[in-house]
Amino acid sequence: MSLRLEQCSTAVGTFPLGPISMDLPSGAYGVLMGRTGSGKTTLLELIAGLAPLMAGDLSIAGQASNHLRPADREIGYLPQDGVLFDTMTVEEHLDFAPRFRGWPKARRQERVSELAERLELNPLLMRMPAGLSGGERQRVALGRALAGKPKLLLLDEPLSALDEQMHSELCRYLESLRDRGDVTVLHVTHNPQEADRLGTHRFRLEDGQVLATS
C-alpha cells in the first residue's frame, strides 16, 4: 500500500506543520528522523486521520484519503506511549482489531496465538495493563497494531522502551515484515542504528518539511 502526501498541512493547537510532500512506495519500510518537537508524531497522526488535514492531498494505496475516517484507512498505529485500554487483558488487546473487522473466531484465535508467540506474550495473555512493565506494554501495543494485518503500519518510537535483548529480537521481527513486503511501514525513531538496519527509505523532518535522505 503506497503512501503519498502532496503539500499537506495541519495544526495541532498552536503548532503548525507543513506543507509536507513525501512518497513511500508499496511494501517499503520508511524511517523518519528529526529533532524532538519537530512534528514527527503529528505527521503520523495526520496520516492516521487523528490530526486534521487543513490543506493538500493525502492518498493511501492510490486512493484519495483526505476525508476517510481513521477506521477506514486500513492502518495499524502504534503511538509512542502505547495507550493500552485499562480494562482489557493482553489477549483482548491482540484480538481487538480482528474482532472489530469481523474475522471468524478461529481466525482470530490463530492470529492472537501467532502474535503472542512472536512477541513473547504467552505468559502475559491474562494480565491487565497495570501489571505490565514498560517493555511489555510496548510489545502488546505493537501486537495490537499488527493484529488486523494492516496494509500501512505507523510506528512511533516502537523500540524505545525495550531492553537490549528484546530490542534486537523485535528488530528481527520488523526486518521480517520488511522482507515479506506485505505491509508498508513508516517508523519514527531517534536511533540511527535502527534506521540503518530497518529502513529501505529514509526521511528527515526539519523546519516543517520532510526531506528524503540517503
N, C-alpha and C positions, 0 to 999 in steps of 0.2 A: 504494500500500500504506500504509494508515494505521498509526500507532503510538500506543499508549495505555499509560501506566503509572498504576496506581492503588495509592497507598500502598506503593510498592516500597522495600525497604531492602536494603542489602548491607553487607559489611565486608570490607576487604582489609587483612590484618594487624590493626593496632590502629586503623585508620581506618574509622569508621562513616559511612554515607551514607544519608539518608532519614529518614522516609518521603517519597517523591517521587511526585507526581502530575503528569502532563502529557499533552497531546493534540496530535498532529501529523496533520493530515488527509492523505489520499492525494494525492500529487503536490505537496505543499507543500515549500518549502525553508526549513527551520528553522535559525536560527543561535543558538548557545548561548555566552554570555559568562560571565565570572566571574573572580574573583581566582585567581592561581596557588595551587595547593594546595587549591582549593575542592571538587575531586572531579569535574571535567568528564570527564577520561579514564576514571575509574572508572565514571561513568554510561554512557559509550559501551560499555565492557566488559560492564556489566550487560546492556545491550540485546543485545549480540552473543552473550551466553552465555559470556563468558570470566571473569566475576565471578559469584559465587553469588547467586541471588535468595533472600534469607532470609525475606522476608515480602512480601505484596502480590500483585498480578496484573499480568502483562505480556501484552499482546496485539499481534500484528502482522497487519495485514490482517483484523482481526476474529477472528483465531484465537488461542485461549489458547496462549501460547508459553512458559509457565513452565518446562516440562520438555523443550522441544525442544533437540536438540543444535545447536551453532553451525552445523554444515554443513547443517542442515535449515531454517534461518531465512531463506534467500534474501537474505542481507545481504552487501554489499560493505563492507569495513572498511579504512580507511587509518589505521594507528597514527601517532603523532606522529613517531616515528623511522624510519618506513618499513619496517624489518625485512625486508630482502630476503634471499633464500636465496643463500649464498655460492657454491654450486656450480652455479647456474643462470644462463644468459645472459639478457639483456633480453628477447629473443624468447620464451624459455621461461617467463619470468615472465608475459608477456602471454597466453601460451597455457595457463597453469596452470588457471585456473577453467574455461574451456571444455572442456579435456581431462578435468578431474575430473568435469564434468557430462555427459560422453559425447557432446559435439557431434561431428558428422561432420567429417572433416579439412578439406573445402573451406570449411565454415562457420567453422571455427576460423581458417584462414588469412585469410579475409576480415576477421574481427574483429581479428586481430593487425595486419593492414595498415591498417585504419581507425584504430585507436588510435595506431599508430606515426606515421601522417600527422598526426593532430590534435595529438599531444603532442610532435611533432618528435623522434621517437626513431629514425627510419630509419637514421641513421649509426651508431647505438649498438647495433643489434639483436644483434650477435655479442659485445658486451662483457660482461664479468663485473662484478658489483657493485664489486669492488675498484678497477676502472678508471673509476668514475663520480664526478663531483662531487656535492656535497650536493643541488644543484638537480636534477641529472639523476636521482639516486636517488629524489627526491620525485616526479618525473614518472613514473618507472617504477612506483613504488608506487601512484600514482593510477590508472595504466593497469591494473595488476593488479586493483585494487579494482573497476574498471568492467568488466573483460573479460567476466565472465559475465552481463552485463546484469541486475544485481540489482534488486529492486524497492525495497529500502531501502538507502541509502548512508550510512555513518557516516564522517565526515571529521574527523580530529583535527589541527588546525593544518595543513591541506594546502598552504598557500601560503607558509609561514613561511621556507622556505629558498631562495626564488627571487629572482632579480634583478628589477628594476622592469619590464623588458620582458616577461619570461616570466610574472611575476605578473599583469600586465594581460591577457596572452593567455589564461592559464588561467582568469582571472575571466570572460572572454568565453565560454570553453568551458563553465564551470559555469553561466553565465547561459543558455546554450542548452539545457543539461539541465533547468534550472528551467522554461524557457519551453515545452519539449515536454511536461513534466508526466508523463512515463512512469516517473519514479523519485522516491521521497520521500527527502529529504536532511536529515540533522542534522549541522551543520557547527560545530565548535568553533573559535572564533577569539578573539584579543585585539584585533583590528583593527576599530575602529568603522566605517571606510570599507568594509571587506569586508561587514560586517553590513548597512550601509545599501544597498550595491549589490546584494547577493545575496538577502537574506532576505525571504521572504513572512511569516514568523512569527519573532518574536524572544523569546528566553528568557534569564534570568539565574539562575545557580546561586549561592545565597547562604545561608549558615548551614544547609546540608544540604537546602534547599528550592529547587525550580525555580519561578521567577516569570515569568509572561508579561509582556512589556514592549511599549510602543508603538514 
